Structure formats: structure tokens, C-alpha cells
Amino acid sequence: MLLAITLLLLLPTLLLRDKPRPRADEGAAPGIGFLQLLKSPLYSGNVLVYAACSAGFFAWLTGSPFILGSMGYTPNDIGLSYVPQTLAFLLGGFGCRSALSRTNGNTLLPWLLVMYAVSMVALYLVATLTTPTLTTLLIPFCLMALVNGATYPIVVANALTPFPESTGKAAALQNTLQLGLCFVASMLVSAYIAQPLLATVTVMVATVVLAAAGYLLQRGSGARPQDAEHRQHANSAS
């Protein structure tokens, strides 16, 4: 199940369509290094949003078996609890594709991140101020999964657009940073697994700050003419 969800998280990158490159540019563009990729606010900001939302997902995947086990659920119940989350993620992805045919991806993005923040704060409050049940935990988490499914295609396309000649390297670094932050989130949950619910929701709500920072970083890149042009190309590619 974890492998299936990991593959779903990588789908936005795998499904990107490679645009034909003008022959006039062949051999003209110098090689782009990883540091140069990270210096682009449009790239770094969108990758941070992508990684932060993924880290929230992985924090739950790490802590949920311990959380639900302590609540008395069987391994079979715990396995089935991932089904609505996965369906919500897929629904968000397909819904995003449909919405992008009618509206701008960067118009949707701030609203999606607001929904992400609401779902994470709601999950934290449910965990800390109530006696949580599987249903009350899954409702905000499924909202988060839905939002993630819709957010990923937008931020992945935005991140790769500034480097049309180096999409392979940009995608590789993007996935490395994403999985790296997911590892850190999982490690933090594991370090405080004696209190699995509190550890998990604390790490998850902390990702809201990272996602907001990433959004502000990539939004500020619009002040630069070249990044504004790249942003317009990303909207048409999403």
C-alpha cells in the first residue's frame, strides 16, 4: 500500500508532456547545474510546496499504523483506512485536470493551499482537543489528500517550466528534495512515536508553514520578467 501511494505521488512528474525543443537552441544553452536550479525562486518555491505537501502525507503514513493500532483497530482495518485517502488523491488529480481546462492553475493554487492549511489545522485540533475516532481523523486527512492530488500537477509543471532544456535534471532534483523532506517528516514522527498521534499531527501541521513559504517564494518570482513569462507557459502546460 505504501509503495502504491508513493508511486501515485510521483505520477505528476511521470505524466508531464515533453514539448518539442526548437532546433535553433540546440547546443546553444550551457549545461545547468543543481545550484542554478535552486537559485530560481519559481523552481525552488514550487518544489518546496510539492515537498511540504508530500511530507504531510508521509507523516500520516508513518504514524497512522501506531495511532490506529492504539485505538484498537486491527491490521485489516488499518489497511482499509488507506482506501478513501487514495481515492481522494486520485479524485483531486482528475478534478484538477478538468478545472485547468477552464481556469488558470496559478489562480487555483492559493485556494488549494488554503484548503490544505484548513485540513491540517482541523486534523491537529481534532487530535488534541477531542477524543478522535477513525472517522474524525479521516475526514480532514481525506480533504488533504484531495487537495494534494489537485496541487501536484500545478506545482510540478510550474517548477519544471523555467528549464525546458534540463527537465530531466530538474525533475530528478525535485523528486530528490521531495523524498528527502518526506524522510525527515517520517523520521521526526518515528523519533516521538511514544506519542504517535501528537507527533504525527504536529509534524503535519508544521508542513503548512513550509508550503506557505514555498508559495510566497514562487509568487515573488513573478516580479522578474523571465519568470513571469515562464509562469504563463506553465499555465498552458498544466
C-alpha positions in Angstrom: 0.0 0.0 0.0 2.8 2.4 0.9 4.5 1.6 -2.4 1.3 2.3 -4.3 0.8 5.7 -2.6 4.5 6.6 -3.3 4.0 5.8 -7.0 0.9 8.0 -7.0 2.9 10.9 -5.6 5.4 10.5 -8.5 2.7 10.4 -11.2 2.6 14.2 -11.8 6.2 14.1 -12.9 5.9 11.0 -15.0 2.8 12.3 -16.8 4.3 15.6 -17.9 4.3 16.0 -21.6 7.6 16.8 -23.2 7.4 19.8 -25.6 9.4 19.8 -28.8 12.5 21.9 -28.4 13.4 24.5 -31.1 16.4 23.3 -33.2 17.9 26.8 -33.1 18.6 26.3 -29.4 20.4 23.0 -29.8 23.9 23.3 -28.5 23.5 26.9 -27.6 22.3 26.6 -24.0 25.0 25.8 -21.5 24.6 22.9 -19.0 22.5 23.9 -16.0 23.8 22.8 -12.5 21.8 21.9 -9.5 22.8 25.1 -7.8 21.5 27.1 -10.7 18.2 25.2 -10.5 17.8 26.1 -6.8 18.6 29.8 -7.4 15.4 30.1 -9.4 12.6 31.2 -7.0 10.0 29.9 -9.4 11.6 26.4 -9.3 12.5 26.4 -5.6 9.2 27.8 -4.4 7.1 25.2 -6.3 9.4 22.4 -5.3 9.0 23.4 -1.6 5.2 23.4 -1.9 5.4 20.0 -3.6 7.7 18.6 -0.9 5.9 20.1 2.0 2.5 18.7 0.9 4.1 15.3 0.3 5.8 15.4 3.7 2.4 15.9 5.4 1.2 12.8 3.6 4.2 10.7 4.6 4.0 11.8 8.2 0.5 10.3 8.3 1.7 7.1 6.6 4.4 6.7 9.2 2.3 7.4 12.3 -1.2 6.0 11.3 -0.5 2.3 12.0 0.6 3.2 15.5 -2.3 5.6 16.0 -5.0 3.3 14.8 -3.4 0.3 16.5 -3.5 2.1 19.8 -7.2 2.9 19.2 -7.9 -0.8 18.9 -8.2 -1.2 15.1 -7.0 -4.4 13.5 -4.3 -4.6 10.8 -7.1 -5.2 8.3 -9.0 -2.1 9.4 -5.8 -0.1 9.2 -5.1 -1.3 5.6 -8.7 -0.5 4.5 -8.4 3.0 6.0 -6.0 3.9 3.2 -8.6 3.3 0.5 -10.6 6.5 0.9 -7.4 8.5 1.1 -6.1 7.0 -2.1 -9.5 7.6 -3.9 -9.5 11.2 -2.6 -6.0 11.8 -4.0 -7.0 10.4 -7.4 -10.2 12.4 -7.4 -8.2 15.6 -6.7 -5.8 14.8 -9.6 -8.5 14.2 -12.1 -10.5 17.2 -10.8 -7.5 19.4 -11.3 -7.1 18.4 -14.9 -10.7 19.2 -15.5 -10.5 22.5 -13.7 -7.4 23.6 -15.6 -9.3 23.4 -18.9 -11.5 26.3 -17.6 -9.2 28.3 -15.3 -5.6 29.3 -14.6 -3.5 26.9 -12.5 -2.0 29.8 -10.5 -5.4 31.1 -9.7 -6.3 27.7 -8.2 -3.1 27.3 -6.3 -3.6 29.7 -3.4 -7.1 28.4 -2.7 -5.8 24.8 -2.7 -3.1 25.8 -0.2 -5.7 27.4 2.0 -7.7 24.2 1.9 -4.5 22.3 2.8 -3.9 24.6 5.8 -7.5 24.2 6.9 -7.3 20.4 6.7 -4.1 20.2 8.7 -5.2 22.6 11.4 -8.6 20.8 11.6 -6.7 17.5 12.0 -4.5 18.9 14.7 -7.5 20.3 16.6 -9.4 17.0 16.3 -6.4 15.2 17.7 -5.6 17.5 20.5 -9.0 18.8 21.7 -11.3 15.8 21.2 -11.3 12.1 21.6 -10.6 11.2 18.0 -12.1 8.3 16.1 -11.1 6.9 12.7 -13.9 8.8 11.0 -13.0 12.2 12.6 -9.3 11.7 11.7 -10.0 10.6 8.1 -12.3 13.5 7.2 -9.7 16.2 7.3 -7.0 13.8 6.1 -9.0 12.9 3.0 -9.5 16.6 2.3 -5.8 17.0 2.5 -5.3 14.0 0.1 -7.8 15.6 -2.3 -6.0 18.9 -2.2 -2.6 17.3 -2.7 -3.9 15.4 -5.8 -5.0 18.7 -7.3 -1.9 20.7 -6.2 0.8 18.4 -7.5 0.2 18.8 -11.3 0.2 22.6 -10.9 3.4 23.0 -8.9 5.3 20.3 -10.8 4.5 22.0 -14.1 5.5 25.4 -12.7 8.7 24.1 -11.2 9.9 22.5 -14.5 8.9 25.3 -16.9 11.9 27.6 -16.3 14.3 24.9 -17.6 12.9 23.4 -20.8 16.4 22.2 -21.8 17.0 20.5 -18.5 13.7 18.9 -17.5 15.3 15.6 -16.6 17.8 17.1 -14.2 15.1 19.5 -12.8 12.7 16.6 -12.2 15.4 14.4 -10.6 16.3 17.2 -8.2 12.7 17.9 -7.5 12.0 14.3 -6.6 15.1 14.0 -4.5 14.2 17.1 -2.5 10.6 15.8 -2.1 11.6 12.4 -0.9 14.2 14.0 1.3 11.7 16.1 3.1 9.3 13.2 3.3 12.1 11.2 5.0 12.7 14.0 7.5 9.0 14.1 8.3 8.8 10.4 8.8 12.0 10.4 10.9 10.5 13.1 13.2 7.3 11.1 13.7 9.4 8.0 14.4 11.5 9.8 16.9 8.5 10.7 19.0 6.5 7.6 18.3 5.8 7.1 22.1 3.0 9.6 21.5 2.1 8.7 17.9 -1.0 10.9 17.4 0.6 14.1 18.8 3.9 13.5 17.0 2.1 12.9 13.7 -0.3 15.8 13.7 2.4 18.2 14.9 4.7 17.3 12.0 1.7 17.5 9.6 0.6 21.0 10.8 4.2 22.2 10.6 4.2 21.5 6.8 1.7 24.3 6.4 4.4 26.8 7.2 6.8 25.2 4.6 4.0 25.2 2.0 3.2 28.8 2.6 6.9 29.8 2.4 7.2 28.0 -0.9 4.1 29.7 -2.3 5.4 33.1 -1.2 8.8 32.4 -2.7 7.5 31.3 -6.1 4.9 34.1 -6.1 7.7 36.7 -5.6 9.4 35.4 -8.7 6.7 36.9 -10.8 8.4 40.3 -10.4 11.2 39.1 -12.7 10.2 39.3 -16.4 11.6 35.9 -17.4 9.9 34.1 -14.5 6.6 35.9 -15.4 6.9 34.5 -18.9 7.7 31.0 -17.6 4.7 31.2 -15.3 2.4 31.9 -18.3 3.9 28.9 -20.2 3.3 26.7 -17.1 -0.4 27.7 -17.1 -0.8 26.4 -20.6 1.1 23.2 -19.9 -0.8 22.3 -16.7 
